[in-house]
């Protein structure tokens, strides 16, 4: 079986199918497990909100009765209820629940109620808004857990909380009406509207609640007291509250009993939801354990297969890697790897040898391009410096004359300004060709930068180099450049003594000599030993002046 066949078989059958499938199942189950853990936290928070809302609803109803017929007994009962509400508030604050609006408004509302500085309607509306804020915080929790298993139970629980809230509003309205003997059309309309909302939330609760929760609702929220309470509500909605013959205290007791029953249903709903969630979490933990054990076993099997295959591949690749290391260490791209096998490794070896050939040619081309001035085609400053360094090293072993000519085209900036940079480039190229054709094969011509050129003359004395520079100066002076006509150049010549090996000094002396030639009038040759130009100044007028 070939290496390629083994890699394909193991990759597709083992890694591709088993590992990815197992990982997908494990990730799915773990995601569901995290979602169910969130349900546990939501149930705990919902239980706290449910208790707080229940106490606030009772406080709202008692406040309505107190504001209708203030008495010391009702005042004391209301203060006790406020204390029970504060206990639930403290519990929620301890769980870091956001109760900013409640904490800001509730103390002031209570003070106005106890001092009878507010009316029933304002107190009722403020309590209702505070309770609505709390319910609005519970509702998104059920929506955020919509992908979890008992989501319908949480949704039904929120609907039950809203139903209980609207029954609490009805309790407060009728309580105040009975204590003030108010039984007008406004009361009937308000009670009818609240009762309609209560009935709608009850319908949604019945639709979404689990069978166990619905059974608890039917068992708890029933009986003569519940029937009487709902009958009084229907009577008030018709504008016939007076016919109910119920006192304010009796109504408040019956309505509170009904609301307490709904609170019991809320508690049972959360208990059922928590039990379902715990059971489902237990099932998920068992699945995760099975997937973990199975994953370890299959992973071990896959690891064994991969290890066996990799060993064979490594043995086959051993010689190839050794050769590659040698090539990398020696940077010898002319070396070729011996062909030892005729399988896939042999194919790789042949391909690698082809790449080595391409790389060898690329490095040669790159090295040549890196040392060439792209405008003139002659050597650039970087490559010239390398040649000069090698020449200096050779002089340490074999001392012989060495000279350097540096020249600069006179008034070249005017060429660019008058004729443009394209013509200037043409002049530079023609200048390089003109000087290059006059140089010897052993001379090294390079563009130093801009309009400056250098010529390294091995085995040439300073005197001979000065004569050669004068020859070049005359050649340039007499040459007719098709683009601009005549041009001139200023030359500086320098040479090294027998034991001198400092190329930097040689360049510096040549540059200083060229600078002197320019200062003394241009179109002349100056060497490092003379104070005056060795050649005459060209008498003809500069074509650019």
N, C-alpha and C positions, 0 to 999 in steps of 0.2 A: 504494500500500500504506500503510495507516494506521500511526501510531506504535505503537498497541497490538498490531497484527498483527506488526510487526517485532520488538518486544520479546518477544512470546510465541514467535515462530519461533526467534530467536537463543537465548533462554533455554532452551527445551526441546531443540532440536537440538544446539546447540553446547555451552553450559555444562553443561546438565543431563545429557546422554548422554556426550559425549566426555570432558569433564574428570573427571566422577565415575568413569567406567569406568576411565580411564587411571590416575587416582589410586589407585583400589582395587587394580588390578593391581600398580602400583608398590609400594604399601604392603605387599601380600602377599609380593611377591618380596623386599623389603627385610627383612621380618620373618623370612623363611626364611633369608636370608643371615646375619642376626645369630645365629640359632639354630645355623647351621652353624659360625660362628666360635666359638661356645661349645664345640662338639664338639672343635675343635682344642685348646682349653685343657684339656678333660676328658681327652683322649688323653694329653697331656703329664703331667698329674697322675697318671693311672692308671699310666703307665709307671714313674713314681717310686715309687708305692705297691707296684707289682708287684715291683720290684727289692728294696725294703726288706723286704717280706714274705718273699721267697725267702731272703734272708740270715738273717732271724730264724728261719725254719723250719729251716735248716741248723744254726744255733746251738742251737736246741732239741734237735735230734737228737744233736748231739755232746755236749751237756750231759748227756743221758740216759746215753750211753755212759760219760762220765767219772764220773758219780755211781755207776754200777754197778761199774766196776773202775777206780778212779783210778790213773793212771800219769803219769810226767813227759811222755811222748810225747803222750798224749791232752790233758794240760793245756796243752802248747805249741800243739797244733793248735786247741784251743778258744780260746785267747787270740788266735791269728791270725784265726780266724773272727769273733771279737768285733770285731776291728779292721776287718774288711771290712763288718760290719754298721754300725759307727760311720760309715764313709764314706757309706753310703746315708742314714743318719740326718742327717748334716751336709748332704747334698744336699737333703733334704726340708725341713729347717729353713731353708735358703737360699731356698726357694720360699714361705716363710711358711705352711707347712702346720701345722695344729694337732696337735702331738705331745706335749701336756702330760702325759698319763698315761704314755706310753712313757718320756719323759725322767725322770719322777718315780720310776718303779719299776724300770727296767732296771738302773741302776747297783747298787742294793742287791741285786737278784736275782743279778747276776753275782758280787758279792762273797761272797754266801752259798754259791754253787755252788763257787767256787774254793777256799773255806775248808772245804768239805764240811759247812757248817752247815745245810743244808737237804736234804730227801729228794727222791727222784726225782719222786714224785707232786706235791708242791707246786711244784717247778720246772716240771714239765710243764704243770700247770694255769695257772700264772702266765704262761708264754710263750704258751699258747693264748689266754688272755684278751687279752693285748696284741695278738696277731695278729688276733684277732676284732675288736678295736676298730678296727684299720686297715682291715680288710675292710668293716666297717660304715660307714666314711667313703667308701669307693669306691662302694658300692651305690647310695646316693641320687644320686650324680652321673649314673648311667645313667638313673635315673627322671626326673630333672629335664630330661634331653634327649630325652624320649620323643617329642616332635613333630619331632625332627630325623631326617634321612634314615638314617644308619647306627645308629639306636638299637638294633636287634636285635643288631648286632655288639658293641656295648658291653655289652648285657645278657648275651650269651653269654660275653664276656670275664670278667665278674664271676663267672659260674657256674663258669668254668674255674679262676679263682683260688680259689674255695671248694673245688672238687674237689682241687686241689693241696694245699690246707691240710689236708684230712682225710687225704690220703695221707701228708703229713708227720707227722701225729699217729700214724698207724699205724707209720711208720718209727721214731719215738721209742719207742713202746710195745714193739715187737718187739725193737729194739736193746737196751733195758733188760732185757727178758726173757731174751734169749740170753746176756747177760753175767752174769745172776744165776741162770741155769738155772731160771727160773720158767715153768711151762707149765701153769697151772691153769685152772679153769673161769672164774675172773674175767677172766683175760687173753683167753680165747676170746670171752667175751661182749663185752668192750670192743672187740676187733678186729672182731668181727662187726658191732657197731653202727656203728663208724667206717667200715667197708667199705660198709655199706648206704647211709650218707650220701654217701660218695664216689661210689657207683654212681648215686645219684639226681641229684647235680649233673652227673655225666657225661652222663646221659640228657637233662637240661634243656639242657646245652650243645649236644649233637647236634641237639636240636630247634630251637634258636634261632640257631645259628651259620650264617653265610653259607656258600655252597658252597665258596668259596675257602679259608675258614678251616677248614672241616671236612676238606677235602682235605689241608691242611697237618697237621692233627691225625692223620689216618690215616697219613700218610707218616712223621711224626716219632715218634709214640708207638706204635712197633711194633718187633719184633725179638725175638731169643731172651732178651735180658736183661729186657725188659719182661714177656715171658711168664713167666719164672722169678720175677720180683718178684711178679706178681699171683698166681702159684701158691702162693708162700710165704704170702701174705696169706690166701688161701682155706684153706690148711692150718692156719694159726694160728687162724682163725675157728672151725675144727672142734675145736680143742683138741689138735691133733696136730703142734705146732710142732717137737717133737723129731724127727719123721720126716723133716723137710726136710733134715737133715744140713748146714744152712748155718751157718757161723760168724757171730759178731756182726759182724766186719769185712767179711765177704763180703756179708752182708745189708745193712749200711749202704752199701756201695759200690753194690749193685744198686738199692736204694731211692733213693739219691741220684741215680743215673743216670736213673731213671724221673722223679723230680721235676724234674731239670734238663731232661729232654725236654719236660715240661709247661711249664716256663719258656720254652723256645724257642717252643712253640706260643703262649704268651701274647705273646711279642715279635712273632711273625708276625701274630697277631690284631690287635695294635695298629697294626702297619705297614700291614696291609690296610685297617683302619678309617681311618687317617690318609690313605692314598692315595685311598680313596673320597671322603672328605671334601674333599680338595684338588680332586679332579676336579669334585665337585658345586659347590664354591665358585667354581671357574672358570666353570662353566656359568651360575651365578647372576649373576656379574659381567657376563657377556656380555648376559644378559637385562636387567639393570639399565641397561647402556649403551644398549641398543636402546630401552628404555622412555624413557630420558632424552632421547635424540635425537628420538624420536617425539613425546614430550611437548612439547619445545621447538617443533617444527614445527607441531603442532596448536595449541599455545598461541599461536604467532604468528598463525596463521590466525584463531583465535577473537578475539585482540586486535584484529586488523584489522577484523573484522566489528563488534565492540563499539564501536571508535572511530568507525567510520562512522555507526553508529546514534546514538551519544551526540552526535555533532556535529549531527545533524538535530534531536534532542531539545533540545539547548541553544539552537539558533537559534530553535526554536519557543517556548521558555520565556523567551527573553531579555526580551521586553517584560513578561511576567508577573513575573519576578524584580525588574525595575526598579521596578515599581509596589509590590511587596511591601516593597522596601527603603525606599521613600519613606514608606510607612505606618508601618514599624517605627521609622524615624528621627524622624518627626514625632509618633508616638503618636496619630495621627488615625484613629480607628476609624469615623468618619463618612464617610471617603473610600471610593469604590468604584472597582474596576479596570475600565477600558474593555474591552469584548468585541471582540477583533480577529479571531478565527478561530472556526470552527464545528466543529472536530474535537475530539479529546480534550482539547486545551489549552483550547478554549472551554468545555467541560464543567467542567474544573477551575476556570476563572475564575469561572464562575457559582456553583459550590459554594463557592469562597473568598469571594465577595461575600456569600453567605448567612451564612457563618461570621462575617464582619465585622459583619453586622447583629446576629447573636446576641451577639458579643463586646461590641459597643457597648451593647446593652441590659443585659448582665451587669455591665459596669463602672458603668453608671448606678445599677443596683440595689445593687451592692456599695458604691458611694460613699454612697448614701443610708443603707444599713444601718450603715455604719461610723460615721456621724455621729449616729445615733439611739440613745437610751437604750432598751433593749429592755423595761424594766419600765414606764416612764412614757410612752413614746412621744414625749418631747420631745428636744431636742438634748442630746447628751452632752458631756462635758468636752473631748474631743478636738476636736469640731467647733466648740464655743464658742471654744476657744483660737484656732482658725483665723480665725473671724470677728473676734475681738479684734485679732489681728495685722493683718488687713486694715483694720480701723477705725483702728488706730494709723498705718498707712501713709497712709491717706486724710487724717488730721489734719495730716500734714506738708505737704499741699497746701492743705487747707481747714480752718482752725482753727475749731472750734465746740465748744460745751459737750459733755461726755461724762461720764456718771455710771454707777455700778455699785452694785447692791443685792445683798447676800449675806445669806441668811436660813437658819435652821436650826430644825427642829421641836423644840420643847422636850420633854425627857424621852422621846425616841423609843425609847430602849433599854427603857424600862419597857413600852412598847407591845408590843415583841417578847417581853419576858419574861412579860407578863401574858396577852396575847392570842395570841401565836405569830407567827412570821415571815410566815405567809400573810396574816394581818390587817394586819401591818405593811406588806406590799407593797401591799395595797388602799388603805391610808391614803396611801402615797406617790403612787399613781396619782391618787387623788382630789385630793390637794394640788396636783399638777401641773395638773390640769384647772381647779381653782378659781383658781389664780394666773394660768394662761394665759388664762382668760376675762376677767380683769380687766386684762390687759396690752394695750398698744397694738400695732398691726400692725408698727410700726417697732421695738418692743422685742424683745430676744432673750432668751428664757427657756431655761435649761439646768439639768440636774442636775449639780451639781459633784461629788457623791460621797456615798454613804450617805444621810443625811436633809438634806443641804445643797443649796441651790439658789442660782443666780445669775441676775440680770437685768441685761442691758446696755441702757442707755437713751441712744441717740445724740440729740444736740441737746437734752439735758436738763441743767439746772443742778443743783448739789448741793442747793439749797433745794427745787426742784421734786421732785427724786428723794426727798428726805426726806419730803415730804408724800405722795408716792405710796406710799412704804414704810409710812407710818402708815395709809394707807387699806387696804393689803394686810393689815397686822397686825390691824386691826379686822375686816376681812372674815373672816379665819381664826378670830379669837377668837369671832365670832358664828356661825360655821358649825357645823352639827350633823353630825358624821361618823357615819354609820349603824353603823359597827363599834365605835367607842369613845366616841362622844359628842363632847364638846368637846376642842379642842386649841389650843395657842398656838405662836407662833414668835418668835424673836429676830432682829432685823434689824440689819445694819451697812451704812452708806451711805458711798460715797467718790466723788470726782469729780476731774477733771484741770483744771489751769489751761490757759490758751489754748495755750501753746507746749509743754506737756508731752506726750510721746509714749511713755511707758513703761507698757505694760500690766501688767507684773509689779508695779510700785509701786501701781497702781490696785487690783489684787486684794489686795495685802498690806494696804492701808489699810482696805479693806472688811472683810477678815477680822479685823483688829484691832478695828474698831468692833463687829463682831458678837460678838467675844469679850467686849468690855466690856459689851455688852447682857446677855450671859449671866451675867457676874460680878455685875452690878448687880441681878439678880433675874429675868431672862428676861421674855418677853412685852413687849418694848419696842423702840424704834428708837434707834439711836445713830449719829451721823455722825462723820466724821473730824475735825470742827472743835470739837465740843462735849465737855465733860467730864461732862455729865449727860444723862440720857435726855430726849428731846424729847417723849415721850408718857408717859402714866400707866401704872402697873402694873395689870394686870387684877386686880380685887379678888376675883373669884369663885374658890372653891377649885379647885385642880387636880383633875380627875376621877381622876387616876392616883395621888393621894396618899392 
